[in-house]
Amino acid sequence: MSPLDAPRDPRNSDLEAALVEAREAYSAARPRSAAIHARAREVMPGGNTRTVLFYTPFPTAMVRGEGARVWDADGRDYVDFCGEYTAGLFGHSEHRILDAVKAAMDHGVNLAAVGENEGKLAALICARFPSVEQVRFTNSGTEANIMALAGARGFTGRTEVLAFRGGYHGGVFTFPVGVPTSPVNLPIPMRFADYNDAEGAARAIREAGDALAAVIVEPMQGSAGCIPATREFLIALREACTETGAVLVFDEVMTSRHGFGGLQQRMGVTPDMTTFGKYMAGGMSFGAFGGRRDIMAMFDGHRAGAMPHAGTFNNNVLSMAAGCVALGEIFDEAAAEALFARGEALKASVNAACARHGVAVHFTGTGSMLSPHFRPGPVTAPYKASVAEEQMRELFFFDMLAAGIYLARRGMVALMLPVTDADCARFVAAVEEFCAARKPVLAAA
């Protein structure tokens, strides 16, 4: 029998119809956001300037935030579970950070000079992350990864880098499963291995031998759906890199929030270099790369032939001032552990809700970050989602918005410190309602 003659699963047509209805309801409730997007399309390709914020029919435009809440241009309010993709850890109105930024502005914005705060912030980072003996600042996590790999290549005298399918290390290092290499990726010779395949990754590192300058890995893949690495996998990378002389780089741009010393401390595996970004400057632009003293010495201007590292805003006074308060006064060990525990409890609660309804929806993650997958768990490696899975994900996003929950379009949640137990309960209730209402179009567990 031809596939065209096969009976069609009615769930597919029902899912498509539900999605059309959800899109129409979304659009009807947000005329001002639609108008903002239409005007922006005249002068900006796609109507925006940050790919992760683009979605159809148009993105919701936000106009205000306070604590853990945001308001859109049409007057609707939401509990913010997006958390600016982990950068918004402190919420929208933490007065200690706002006071630090205002004080810095009062003393001049662009001074074209070093300042005392950059040394203070560097000391805070070095004191809490096991791998970091010295550190330098950038403007974003993307830049941090660029400079870390440049440093590793300069230090080893080698050229190639091993990354993992499904990994994301910034706009110029993106490796989604099943997608050809992005034309915006930097032209660095890359090798690839499968995430969480300890044996295969170790073999790939050893086969590369003297050609391999660095291995870069997220201790939890964020963009791929909050998929944690196993300790066995990270240990295998550590041992193979030690054996071959390749520099092991942990991209903790997102995951450094998962403990006082990041996931490297929680997992008990120490890389040679670590990259940072997101929340560390209290919501201001920020990135950093650091590691062993001998590797970081490649950037020591006191040494002849030091590698250059430019960036007008690397040590901008706003980020440096906010970062000293964010890491030095607010996000201490107790706060990090409490946030981690809250996220773990939330993940357990939403997975229990999905299980009660017998649907193939499963949340993965570590600590305060989690993402839904519209297939049975456990999910331990990145994958290329089916069309139906992507439709379910989009439907989930629209339903959560309708329930007053703002999260990433891909479904990712990043908890903010101001999020309360009541907010988490509201999130669980919204997931439960989604599973109940959409059960006819969701796959069975």
Contacts in CASP RR format, 6 or more apart in sequence:
PFRMAT RR
TARGET T0000
AUTHOR 0000-0000-0000
METHOD contacts of the structure
MODEL  1
MSPLDAPRDPRNSDLEAALVEAREAYSAARPRSAAIHARAREVMPGGNTR
TVLFYTPFPTAMVRGEGARVWDADGRDYVDFCGEYTAGLFGHSEHRILDA
VKAAMDHGVNLAAVGENEGKLAALICARFPSVEQVRFTNSGTEANIMALA
GARGFTGRTEVLAFRGGYHGGVFTFPVGVPTSPVNLPIPMRFADYNDAEG
AARAIREAGDALAAVIVEPMQGSAGCIPATREFLIALREACTETGAVLVF
DEVMTSRHGFGGLQQRMGVTPDMTTFGKYMAGGMSFGAFGGRRDIMAMFD
GHRAGAMPHAGTFNNNVLSMAAGCVALGEIFDEAAAEALFARGEALKASV
NAACARHGVAVHFTGTGSMLSPHFRPGPVTAPYKASVAEEQMRELFFFDM
LAAGIYLARRGMVALMLPVTDADCARFVAAVEEFCAARKPVLAAA
11 440 0 8 1.000
11 441 0 8 1.000
11 443 0 8 1.000
12 388 0 8 1.000
14 440 0 8 1.000
14 441 0 8 1.000
15 388 0 8 1.000
15 391 0 8 1.000
15 392 0 8 1.000
15 395 0 8 1.000
15 441 0 8 1.000
16 391 0 8 1.000
18 395 0 8 1.000
18 438 0 8 1.000
18 441 0 8 1.000
19 391 0 8 1.000
19 394 0 8 1.000
19 395 0 8 1.000
19 398 0 8 1.000
22 394 0 8 1.000
22 395 0 8 1.000
22 398 0 8 1.000
22 399 0 8 1.000
22 402 0 8 1.000
23 56 0 8 1.000
23 57 0 8 1.000
23 398 0 8 1.000
25 398 0 8 1.000
25 402 0 8 1.000
26 57 0 8 1.000
26 398 0 8 1.000
26 401 0 8 1.000
26 402 0 8 1.000
27 34 0 8 1.000
27 57 0 8 1.000
27 58 0 8 1.000
29 74 0 8 1.000
29 76 0 8 1.000
30 58 0 8 1.000
30 60 0 8 1.000
30 72 0 8 1.000
30 73 0 8 1.000
30 74 0 8 1.000
30 76 0 8 1.000
31 74 0 8 1.000
32 61 0 8 1.000
32 72 0 8 1.000
32 73 0 8 1.000
32 74 0 8 1.000
33 58 0 8 1.000
33 59 0 8 1.000
33 60 0 8 1.000
33 61 0 8 1.000
33 72 0 8 1.000
33 73 0 8 1.000
33 74 0 8 1.000
34 57 0 8 1.000
34 58 0 8 1.000
36 61 0 8 1.000
36 73 0 8 1.000
37 47 0 8 1.000
37 48 0 8 1.000
37 58 0 8 1.000
37 59 0 8 1.000
37 61 0 8 1.000
38 58 0 8 1.000
40 46 0 8 1.000
40 47 0 8 1.000
40 48 0 8 1.000
41 47 0 8 1.000
46 54 0 8 1.000
47 54 0 8 1.000
48 54 0 8 1.000
48 59 0 8 1.000
52 85 0 8 1.000
52 408 0 8 1.000
52 409 0 8 1.000
53 59 0 8 1.000
53 409 0 8 1.000
55 394 0 8 1.000
55 397 0 8 1.000
55 409 0 8 1.000
60 72 0 8 1.000
60 73 0 8 1.000
60 401 0 8 1.000
60 406 0 8 1.000
61 72 0 8 1.000
61 73 0 8 1.000
62 70 0 8 1.000
62 71 0 8 1.000
62 72 0 8 1.000
62 73 0 8 1.000
63 71 0 8 1.000
63 72 0 8 1.000
63 73 0 8 1.000
63 75 0 8 1.000
64 70 0 8 1.000
64 71 0 8 1.000
65 71 0 8 1.000
65 80 0 8 1.000
65 92 0 8 1.000
65 93 0 8 1.000
66 92 0 8 1.000
66 93 0 8 1.000
67 80 0 8 1.000
67 91 0 8 1.000
67 92 0 8 1.000
67 93 0 8 1.000
67 94 0 8 1.000
67 416 0 8 1.000
67 418 0 8 1.000
68 79 0 8 1.000
68 80 0 8 1.000
68 91 0 8 1.000
68 92 0 8 1.000
68 416 0 8 1.000
68 418 0 8 1.000
68 419 0 8 1.000
68 420 0 8 1.000
68 423 0 8 1.000
69 77 0 8 1.000
69 78 0 8 1.000
69 79 0 8 1.000
69 80 0 8 1.000
69 92 0 8 1.000
70 77 0 8 1.000
70 78 0 8 1.000
70 80 0 8 1.000
70 92 0 8 1.000
70 406 0 8 1.000
71 77 0 8 1.000
71 78 0 8 1.000
72 78 0 8 1.000
76 404 0 8 1.000
77 404 0 8 1.000
78 401 0 8 1.000
78 404 0 8 1.000
78 405 0 8 1.000
78 406 0 8 1.000
79 404 0 8 1.000
79 405 0 8 1.000
79 406 0 8 1.000
79 419 0 8 1.000
79 423 0 8 1.000
79 426 0 8 1.000
79 427 0 8 1.000
80 91 0 8 1.000
80 92 0 8 1.000
80 406 0 8 1.000
80 416 0 8 1.000
80 419 0 8 1.000
81 405 0 8 1.000
81 406 0 8 1.000
81 407 0 8 1.000
81 413 0 8 1.000
81 414 0 8 1.000
81 415 0 8 1.000
81 419 0 8 1.000
81 423 0 8 1.000
81 427 0 8 1.000
82 406 0 8 1.000
82 407 0 8 1.000
82 408 0 8 1.000
82 412 0 8 1.000
82 413 0 8 1.000
82 414 0 8 1.000
83 89 0 8 1.000
83 91 0 8 1.000
83 414 0 8 1.000
83 415 0 8 1.000
83 416 0 8 1.000
84 278 0 8 1.000
84 283 0 8 1.000
84 414 0 8 1.000
85 254 0 8 1.000
85 278 0 8 1.000
85 408 0 8 1.000
85 412 0 8 1.000
85 414 0 8 1.000
86 253 0 8 1.000
86 254 0 8 1.000
86 257 0 8 1.000
86 278 0 8 1.000
86 279 0 8 1.000
86 369 0 8 1.000
86 414 0 8 1.000
87 277 0 8 1.000
87 278 0 8 1.000
87 279 0 8 1.000
87 283 0 8 1.000
88 278 0 8 1.000
88 279 0 8 1.000
88 282 0 8 1.000
88 283 0 8 1.000
88 414 0 8 1.000
88 416 0 8 1.000
89 257 0 8 1.000
89 278 0 8 1.000
89 279 0 8 1.000
89 282 0 8 1.000
89 283 0 8 1.000
89 326 0 8 1.000
89 331 0 8 1.000
89 414 0 8 1.000
89 416 0 8 1.000
89 417 0 8 1.000
90 97 0 8 1.000
90 279 0 8 1.000
90 282 0 8 1.000
90 283 0 8 1.000
90 326 0 8 1.000
90 330 0 8 1.000
90 331 0 8 1.000
90 416 0 8 1.000
90 417 0 8 1.000
90 418 0 8 1.000
91 416 0 8 1.000
91 417 0 8 1.000
91 418 0 8 1.000
94 282 0 8 1.000
94 330 0 8 1.000
94 417 0 8 1.000
94 418 0 8 1.000
96 325 0 8 1.000
96 329 0 8 1.000
96 330 0 8 1.000
97 282 0 8 1.000
97 283 0 8 1.000
97 322 0 8 1.000
97 323 0 8 1.000
97 325 0 8 1.000
97 326 0 8 1.000
97 330 0 8 1.000
100 321 0 8 1.000
100 322 0 8 1.000
100 323 0 8 1.000
100 324 0 8 1.000
100 325 0 8 1.000
101 284 0 8 1.000
101 318 0 8 1.000
101 321 0 8 1.000
101 322 0 8 1.000
103 321 0 8 1.000
104 317 0 8 1.000
104 318 0 8 1.000
104 320 0 8 1.000
104 321 0 8 1.000
104 322 0 8 1.000
105 317 0 8 1.000
105 318 0 8 1.000
107 317 0 8 1.000
108 317 0 8 1.000
109 316 0 8 1.000
109 317 0 8 1.000
109 318 0 8 1.000
110 316 0 8 1.000
110 317 0 8 1.000
111 317 0 8 1.000
114 315 0 8 1.000
115 315 0 8 1.000
115 317 0 8 1.000
115 320 0 8 1.000
117 317 0 8 1.000
117 320 0 8 1.000
117 321 0 8 1.000
117 323 0 8 1.000
117 324 0 8 1.000
118 137 0 8 1.000
118 315 0 8 1.000
118 320 0 8 1.000
120 320 0 8 1.000
120 324 0 8 1.000
121 137 0 8 1.000
121 320 0 8 1.000
121 323 0 8 1.000
121 324 0 8 1.000
121 327 0 8 1.000
122 134 0 8 1.000
122 135 0 8 1.000
122 137 0 8 1.000
124 323 0 8 1.000
124 324 0 8 1.000
124 327 0 8 1.000
124 328 0 8 1.000
125 132 0 8 1.000
125 135 0 8 1.000
125 276 0 8 1.000
125 280 0 8 1.000
125 288 0 8 1.000
125 290 0 8 1.000
125 327 0 8 1.000
126 132 0 8 1.000
126 133 0 8 1.000
126 134 0 8 1.000
126 135 0 8 1.000
128 260 0 8 1.000
128 261 0 8 1.000
128 262 0 8 1.000
128 327 0 8 1.000
129 252 0 8 1.000
129 256 0 8 1.000
129 261 0 8 1.000
129 262 0 8 1.000
129 264 0 8 1.000
129 265 0 8 1.000
129 274 0 8 1.000
130 261 0 8 1.000
130 264 0 8 1.000
130 265 0 8 1.000
130 268 0 8 1.000
130 270 0 8 1.000
131 250 0 8 1.000
131 264 0 8 1.000
131 270 0 8 1.000
131 271 0 8 1.000
131 272 0 8 1.000
131 273 0 8 1.000
131 274 0 8 1.000
131 290 0 8 1.000
131 291 0 8 1.000
131 292 0 8 1.000
132 274 0 8 1.000
132 290 0 8 1.000
132 291 0 8 1.000
133 290 0 8 1.000
133 291 0 8 1.000
133 292 0 8 1.000
133 293 0 8 1.000
133 296 0 8 1.000
134 290 0 8 1.000
134 291 0 8 1.000
134 293 0 8 1.000
134 296 0 8 1.000
134 297 0 8 1.000
135 288 0 8 1.000
135 289 0 8 1.000
135 290 0 8 1.000
135 291 0 8 1.000
135 296 0 8 1.000
136 147 0 8 1.000
136 288 0 8 1.000
136 289 0 8 1.000
136 290 0 8 1.000
136 296 0 8 1.000
136 299 0 8 1.000
136 309 0 8 1.000
136 314 0 8 1.000
137 286 0 8 1.000
137 287 0 8 1.000
137 288 0 8 1.000
137 314 0 8 1.000
137 315 0 8 1.000
137 319 0 8 1.000
137 320 0 8 1.000
138 144 0 8 1.000
138 147 0 8 1.000
138 286 0 8 1.000
138 287 0 8 1.000
138 288 0 8 1.000
138 289 0 8 1.000
138 311 0 8 1.000
138 314 0 8 1.000
139 285 0 8 1.000
139 286 0 8 1.000
139 287 0 8 1.000
139 311 0 8 1.000
139 313 0 8 1.000
139 314 0 8 1.000
140 170 0 8 1.000
140 277 0 8 1.000
140 285 0 8 1.000
140 286 0 8 1.000
140 287 0 8 1.000
141 170 0 8 1.000
141 253 0 8 1.000
141 275 0 8 1.000
141 276 0 8 1.000
141 277 0 8 1.000
141 278 0 8 1.000
141 286 0 8 1.000
141 287 0 8 1.000
142 169 0 8 1.000
142 170 0 8 1.000
142 171 0 8 1.000
142 172 0 8 1.000
142 173 0 8 1.000
143 287 0 8 1.000
144 253 0 8 1.000
144 275 0 8 1.000
144 276 0 8 1.000
144 277 0 8 1.000
144 287 0 8 1.000
144 288 0 8 1.000
144 289 0 8 1.000
145 169 0 8 1.000
145 170 0 8 1.000
145 173 0 8 1.000
145 216 0 8 1.000
145 249 0 8 1.000
145 251 0 8 1.000
145 253 0 8 1.000
145 275 0 8 1.000
145 289 0 8 1.000
146 172 0 8 1.000
146 173 0 8 1.000
146 186 0 8 1.000
147 289 0 8 1.000
147 309 0 8 1.000
148 214 0 8 1.000
148 216 0 8 1.000
148 249 0 8 1.000
148 273 0 8 1.000
148 274 0 8 1.000
148 275 0 8 1.000
148 289 0 8 1.000
148 290 0 8 1.000
149 161 0 8 1.000
149 188 0 8 1.000
149 213 0 8 1.000
149 214 0 8 1.000
149 216 0 8 1.000
149 249 0 8 1.000
150 307 0 8 1.000
151 247 0 8 1.000
151 295 0 8 1.000
151 298 0 8 1.000
151 299 0 8 1.000
151 307 0 8 1.000
152 161 0 8 1.000
152 213 0 8 1.000
152 214 0 8 1.000
152 246 0 8 1.000
152 247 0 8 1.000
152 249 0 8 1.000
152 272 0 8 1.000
152 273 0 8 1.000
152 295 0 8 1.000
153 159 0 8 1.000
153 161 0 8 1.000
153 188 0 8 1.000
153 213 0 8 1.000
153 214 0 8 1.000
154 213 0 8 1.000
154 298 0 8 1.000
154 307 0 8 1.000
155 213 0 8 1.000
155 247 0 8 1.000
155 294 0 8 1.000
155 295 0 8 1.000
155 298 0 8 1.000
156 213 0 8 1.000
156 214 0 8 1.000
156 245 0 8 1.000
156 246 0 8 1.000
156 247 0 8 1.000
157 213 0 8 1.000
158 210 0 8 1.000
158 211 0 8 1.000
158 212 0 8 1.000
158 213 0 8 1.000
158 246 0 8 1.000
159 188 0 8 1.000
159 189 0 8 1.000
159 211 0 8 1.000
159 213 0 8 1.000
160 188 0 8 1.000
160 189 0 8 1.000
160 190 0 8 1.000
160 191 0 8 1.000
160 208 0 8 1.000
160 211 0 8 1.000
160 212 0 8 1.000
160 213 0 8 1.000
161 188 0 8 1.000
161 189 0 8 1.000
161 190 0 8 1.000
161 191 0 8 1.000
161 212 0 8 1.000
161 213 0 8 1.000
161 214 0 8 1.000
161 215 0 8 1.000
161 216 0 8 1.000
162 190 0 8 1.000
162 191 0 8 1.000
162 192 0 8 1.000
162 193 0 8 1.000
162 201 0 8 1.000
162 204 0 8 1.000
162 205 0 8 1.000
162 208 0 8 1.000
162 212 0 8 1.000
162 214 0 8 1.000
162 215 0 8 1.000
162 216 0 8 1.000
162 246 0 8 1.000
163 169 0 8 1.000
163 173 0 8 1.000
163 175 0 8 1.000
163 190 0 8 1.000
163 191 0 8 1.000
163 192 0 8 1.000
163 215 0 8 1.000
163 216 0 8 1.000
163 217 0 8 1.000
164 175 0 8 1.000
164 192 0 8 1.000
164 193 0 8 1.000
164 194 0 8 1.000
164 195 0 8 1.000
164 201 0 8 1.000
164 217 0 8 1.000
164 218 0 8 1.000
164 221 0 8 1.000
165 175 0 8 1.000
165 177 0 8 1.000
165 178 0 8 1.000
165 192 0 8 1.000
165 193 0 8 1.000
165 194 0 8 1.000
165 195 0 8 1.000
165 382 0 8 1.000
166 175 0 8 1.000
166 176 0 8 1.000
166 177 0 8 1.000
166 195 0 8 1.000
166 221 0 8 1.000
166 223 0 8 1.000
166 224 0 8 1.000
166 382 0 8 1.000
167 174 0 8 1.000
167 175 0 8 1.000
167 176 0 8 1.000
167 195 0 8 1.000
167 218 0 8 1.000
167 221 0 8 1.000
167 222 0 8 1.000
167 223 0 8 1.000
167 224 0 8 1.000
167 382 0 8 1.000
168 174 0 8 1.000
168 175 0 8 1.000
168 176 0 8 1.000
168 218 0 8 1.000
168 221 0 8 1.000
168 222 0 8 1.000
168 223 0 8 1.000
168 224 0 8 1.000
169 216 0 8 1.000
169 218 0 8 1.000
169 251 0 8 1.000
169 253 0 8 1.000
169 275 0 8 1.000
170 253 0 8 1.000
171 184 0 8 1.000
172 184 0 8 1.000
172 185 0 8 1.000
172 186 0 8 1.000
173 185 0 8 1.000
173 186 0 8 1.000
173 216 0 8 1.000
174 182 0 8 1.000
174 184 0 8 1.000
174 185 0 8 1.000
174 223 0 8 1.000
175 181 0 8 1.000
175 182 0 8 1.000
175 192 0 8 1.000
176 223 0 8 1.000
176 224 0 8 1.000
176 382 0 8 1.000
176 384 0 8 1.000
177 224 0 8 1.000
177 382 0 8 1.000
177 383 0 8 1.000
177 384 0 8 1.000
178 384 0 8 1.000
179 384 0 8 1.000
181 190 0 8 1.000
191 204 0 8 1.000
191 208 0 8 1.000
191 212 0 8 1.000
193 200 0 8 1.000
193 201 0 8 1.000
193 204 0 8 1.000
194 200 0 8 1.000
194 201 0 8 1.000
194 381 0 8 1.000
195 217 0 8 1.000
195 221 0 8 1.000
195 224 0 8 1.000
195 227 0 8 1.000
195 229 0 8 1.000
195 233 0 8 1.000
195 381 0 8 1.000
195 382 0 8 1.000
196 227 0 8 1.000
196 229 0 8 1.000
196 230 0 8 1.000
196 233 0 8 1.000
196 380 0 8 1.000
196 381 0 8 1.000
197 233 0 8 1.000
197 381 0 8 1.000
198 230 0 8 1.000
198 232 0 8 1.000
198 233 0 8 1.000
198 235 0 8 1.000
198 236 0 8 1.000
199 236 0 8 1.000
201 233 0 8 1.000
201 236 0 8 1.000
201 237 0 8 1.000
201 240 0 8 1.000
202 236 0 8 1.000
202 237 0 8 1.000
202 239 0 8 1.000
202 240 0 8 1.000
205 212 0 8 1.000
205 215 0 8 1.000
205 237 0 8 1.000
205 240 0 8 1.000
205 241 0 8 1.000
205 244 0 8 1.000
205 246 0 8 1.000
206 240 0 8 1.000
206 243 0 8 1.000
206 244 0 8 1.000
208 244 0 8 1.000
208 246 0 8 1.000
209 244 0 8 1.000
209 246 0 8 1.000
210 244 0 8 1.000
212 244 0 8 1.000
212 246 0 8 1.000
213 246 0 8 1.000
213 247 0 8 1.000
214 246 0 8 1.000
214 247 0 8 1.000
214 248 0 8 1.000
214 249 0 8 1.000
214 273 0 8 1.000
215 237 0 8 1.000
215 240 0 8 1.000
215 241 0 8 1.000
215 246 0 8 1.000
215 247 0 8 1.000
215 248 0 8 1.000
215 249 0 8 1.000
216 249 0 8 1.000
216 251 0 8 1.000
217 229 0 8 1.000
217 234 0 8 1.000
217 237 0 8 1.000
217 248 0 8 1.000
217 249 0 8 1.000
217 250 0 8 1.000
217 251 0 8 1.000
218 229 0 8 1.000
218 250 0 8 1.000
218 251 0 8 1.000
218 252 0 8 1.000
218 254 0 8 1.000
218 255 0 8 1.000
219 228 0 8 1.000
219 229 0 8 1.000
219 234 0 8 1.000
219 250 0 8 1.000
219 251 0 8 1.000
219 252 0 8 1.000
219 255 0 8 1.000
219 263 0 8 1.000
219 264 0 8 1.000
219 267 0 8 1.000
219 269 0 8 1.000
220 226 0 8 1.000
220 227 0 8 1.000
220 228 0 8 1.000
220 229 0 8 1.000
220 254 0 8 1.000
220 255 0 8 1.000
220 258 0 8 1.000
220 263 0 8 1.000
220 365 0 8 1.000
220 366 0 8 1.000
220 369 0 8 1.000
221 227 0 8 1.000
221 229 0 8 1.000
221 382 0 8 1.000
222 254 0 8 1.000
222 369 0 8 1.000
222 371 0 8 1.000
222 412 0 8 1.000
223 410 0 8 1.000
224 382 0 8 1.000
225 364 0 8 1.000
225 365 0 8 1.000
225 371 0 8 1.000
225 373 0 8 1.000
225 379 0 8 1.000
225 382 0 8 1.000
225 410 0 8 1.000
225 412 0 8 1.000
226 363 0 8 1.000
226 364 0 8 1.000
226 365 0 8 1.000
226 366 0 8 1.000
226 369 0 8 1.000
226 370 0 8 1.000
226 371 0 8 1.000
226 412 0 8 1.000
227 364 0 8 1.000
227 365 0 8 1.000
227 379 0 8 1.000
227 380 0 8 1.000
227 381 0 8 1.000
227 382 0 8 1.000
228 364 0 8 1.000
228 365 0 8 1.000
228 366 0 8 1.000
229 267 0 8 1.000
230 380 0 8 1.000
231 267 0 8 1.000
231 268 0 8 1.000
231 269 0 8 1.000
234 267 0 8 1.000
234 269 0 8 1.000
235 269 0 8 1.000
237 248 0 8 1.000
237 269 0 8 1.000
238 248 0 8 1.000
238 269 0 8 1.000
238 270 0 8 1.000
238 271 0 8 1.000
240 246 0 8 1.000
241 247 0 8 1.000
241 248 0 8 1.000
241 272 0 8 1.000
247 272 0 8 1.000
247 273 0 8 1.000
247 295 0 8 1.000
248 271 0 8 1.000
248 272 0 8 1.000
248 273 0 8 1.000
249 271 0 8 1.000
249 272 0 8 1.000
249 273 0 8 1.000
249 274 0 8 1.000
249 275 0 8 1.000
250 263 0 8 1.000
250 264 0 8 1.000
250 271 0 8 1.000
250 273 0 8 1.000
250 274 0 8 1.000
250 275 0 8 1.000
251 274 0 8 1.000
251 275 0 8 1.000
252 262 0 8 1.000
252 263 0 8 1.000
252 264 0 8 1.000
252 274 0 8 1.000
252 275 0 8 1.000
252 276 0 8 1.000
253 275 0 8 1.000
253 276 0 8 1.000
253 277 0 8 1.000
253 278 0 8 1.000
253 287 0 8 1.000
254 278 0 8 1.000
254 369 0 8 1.000
254 414 0 8 1.000
255 262 0 8 1.000
255 263 0 8 1.000
255 366 0 8 1.000
255 369 0 8 1.000
256 262 0 8 1.000
256 263 0 8 1.000
256 274 0 8 1.000
256 276 0 8 1.000
256 277 0 8 1.000
256 278 0 8 1.000
256 280 0 8 1.000
257 278 0 8 1.000
257 279 0 8 1.000
257 331 0 8 1.000
257 336 0 8 1.000
257 339 0 8 1.000
257 368 0 8 1.000
257 369 0 8 1.000
258 266 0 8 1.000
258 336 0 8 1.000
258 340 0 8 1.000
258 366 0 8 1.000
258 367 0 8 1.000
258 368 0 8 1.000
258 369 0 8 1.000
259 265 0 8 1.000
259 266 0 8 1.000
259 333 0 8 1.000
259 336 0 8 1.000
259 337 0 8 1.000
259 340 0 8 1.000
260 332 0 8 1.000
260 333 0 8 1.000
260 336 0 8 1.000
260 337 0 8 1.000
261 336 0 8 1.000
262 336 0 8 1.000
263 366 0 8 1.000
264 270 0 8 1.000
264 271 0 8 1.000
264 274 0 8 1.000
271 291 0 8 1.000
272 291 0 8 1.000
272 292 0 8 1.000
272 295 0 8 1.000
273 289 0 8 1.000
273 290 0 8 1.000
273 291 0 8 1.000
273 292 0 8 1.000
273 295 0 8 1.000
274 289 0 8 1.000
274 290 0 8 1.000
274 291 0 8 1.000
275 287 0 8 1.000
275 288 0 8 1.000
275 289 0 8 1.000
275 290 0 8 1.000
276 286 0 8 1.000
276 287 0 8 1.000
276 288 0 8 1.000
276 289 0 8 1.000
277 286 0 8 1.000
277 287 0 8 1.000
277 288 0 8 1.000
278 286 0 8 1.000
279 326 0 8 1.000
279 331 0 8 1.000
280 286 0 8 1.000
280 287 0 8 1.000
280 288 0 8 1.000
280 323 0 8 1.000
280 326 0 8 1.000
280 327 0 8 1.000
281 287 0 8 1.000
281 318 0 8 1.000
281 319 0 8 1.000
281 320 0 8 1.000
281 322 0 8 1.000
281 323 0 8 1.000
281 326 0 8 1.000
282 322 0 8 1.000
282 323 0 8 1.000
282 325 0 8 1.000
282 326 0 8 1.000
283 322 0 8 1.000
283 326 0 8 1.000
284 316 0 8 1.000
284 318 0 8 1.000
284 319 0 8 1.000
284 322 0 8 1.000
284 323 0 8 1.000
285 313 0 8 1.000
285 316 0 8 1.000
285 319 0 8 1.000
286 319 0 8 1.000
286 323 0 8 1.000
290 296 0 8 1.000
297 303 0 8 1.000
298 306 0 8 1.000
298 307 0 8 1.000
299 306 0 8 1.000
299 307 0 8 1.000
299 309 0 8 1.000
300 306 0 8 1.000
313 319 0 8 1.000
330 417 0 8 1.000
331 417 0 8 1.000
335 417 0 8 1.000
339 367 0 8 1.000
339 368 0 8 1.000
339 415 0 8 1.000
339 417 0 8 1.000
340 367 0 8 1.000
340 368 0 8 1.000
341 367 0 8 1.000
342 367 0 8 1.000
342 368 0 8 1.000
342 415 0 8 1.000
342 419 0 8 1.000
342 421 0 8 1.000
342 424 0 8 1.000
343 367 0 8 1.000
343 368 0 8 1.000
343 369 0 8 1.000
343 370 0 8 1.000
343 415 0 8 1.000
344 367 0 8 1.000
345 424 0 8 1.000
346 370 0 8 1.000
346 413 0 8 1.000
346 415 0 8 1.000
346 424 0 8 1.000
346 427 0 8 1.000
346 428 0 8 1.000
347 363 0 8 1.000
347 364 0 8 1.000
347 365 0 8 1.000
347 367 0 8 1.000
347 370 0 8 1.000
349 424 0 8 1.000
349 428 0 8 1.000
350 363 0 8 1.000
350 370 0 8 1.000
350 427 0 8 1.000
350 428 0 8 1.000
350 431 0 8 1.000
351 362 0 8 1.000
351 363 0 8 1.000
353 428 0 8 1.000
353 431 0 8 1.000
353 432 0 8 1.000
353 435 0 8 1.000
354 361 0 8 1.000
354 362 0 8 1.000
354 363 0 8 1.000
354 431 0 8 1.000
354 435 0 8 1.000
354 445 0 8 1.000
355 445 0 8 1.000
356 432 0 8 1.000
356 435 0 8 1.000
357 432 0 8 1.000
357 435 0 8 1.000
357 436 0 8 1.000
357 439 0 8 1.000
358 435 0 8 1.000
358 439 0 8 1.000
358 444 0 8 1.000
358 445 0 8 1.000
359 435 0 8 1.000
359 438 0 8 1.000
359 439 0 8 1.000
359 442 0 8 1.000
359 443 0 8 1.000
359 444 0 8 1.000
359 445 0 8 1.000
360 374 0 8 1.000
360 375 0 8 1.000
360 376 0 8 1.000
360 442 0 8 1.000
360 443 0 8 1.000
360 444 0 8 1.000
360 445 0 8 1.000
361 372 0 8 1.000
361 373 0 8 1.000
361 374 0 8 1.000
361 392 0 8 1.000
361 435 0 8 1.000
361 442 0 8 1.000
362 372 0 8 1.000
362 373 0 8 1.000
362 375 0 8 1.000
362 376 0 8 1.000
362 377 0 8 1.000
362 378 0 8 1.000
362 379 0 8 1.000
363 370 0 8 1.000
363 371 0 8 1.000
363 372 0 8 1.000
363 373 0 8 1.000
364 370 0 8 1.000
364 371 0 8 1.000
364 373 0 8 1.000
364 377 0 8 1.000
364 378 0 8 1.000
364 379 0 8 1.000
365 371 0 8 1.000
368 414 0 8 1.000
368 415 0 8 1.000
369 412 0 8 1.000
369 413 0 8 1.000
369 414 0 8 1.000
369 415 0 8 1.000
370 412 0 8 1.000
370 413 0 8 1.000
371 410 0 8 1.000
371 411 0 8 1.000
371 412 0 8 1.000
371 413 0 8 1.000
372 393 0 8 1.000
372 396 0 8 1.000
372 411 0 8 1.000
373 379 0 8 1.000
373 389 0 8 1.000
374 385 0 8 1.000
374 388 0 8 1.000
374 389 0 8 1.000
374 392 0 8 1.000
374 393 0 8 1.000
374 396 0 8 1.000
374 442 0 8 1.000
374 443 0 8 1.000
375 389 0 8 1.000
375 443 0 8 1.000
376 445 0 8 1.000
385 393 0 8 1.000
388 443 0 8 1.000
392 438 0 8 1.000
392 441 0 8 1.000
392 442 0 8 1.000
392 443 0 8 1.000
393 410 0 8 1.000
393 411 0 8 1.000
394 409 0 8 1.000
395 438 0 8 1.000
395 441 0 8 1.000
396 411 0 8 1.000
396 434 0 8 1.000
397 407 0 8 1.000
397 409 0 8 1.000
397 411 0 8 1.000
399 430 0 8 1.000
399 433 0 8 1.000
399 434 0 8 1.000
399 437 0 8 1.000
399 438 0 8 1.000
400 406 0 8 1.000
400 407 0 8 1.000
400 411 0 8 1.000
400 430 0 8 1.000
400 434 0 8 1.000
403 426 0 8 1.000
403 430 0 8 1.000
403 433 0 8 1.000
403 434 0 8 1.000
404 430 0 8 1.000
405 426 0 8 1.000
405 427 0 8 1.000
405 430 0 8 1.000
407 413 0 8 1.000
408 414 0 8 1.000
413 427 0 8 1.000
435 442 0 8 1.000
END
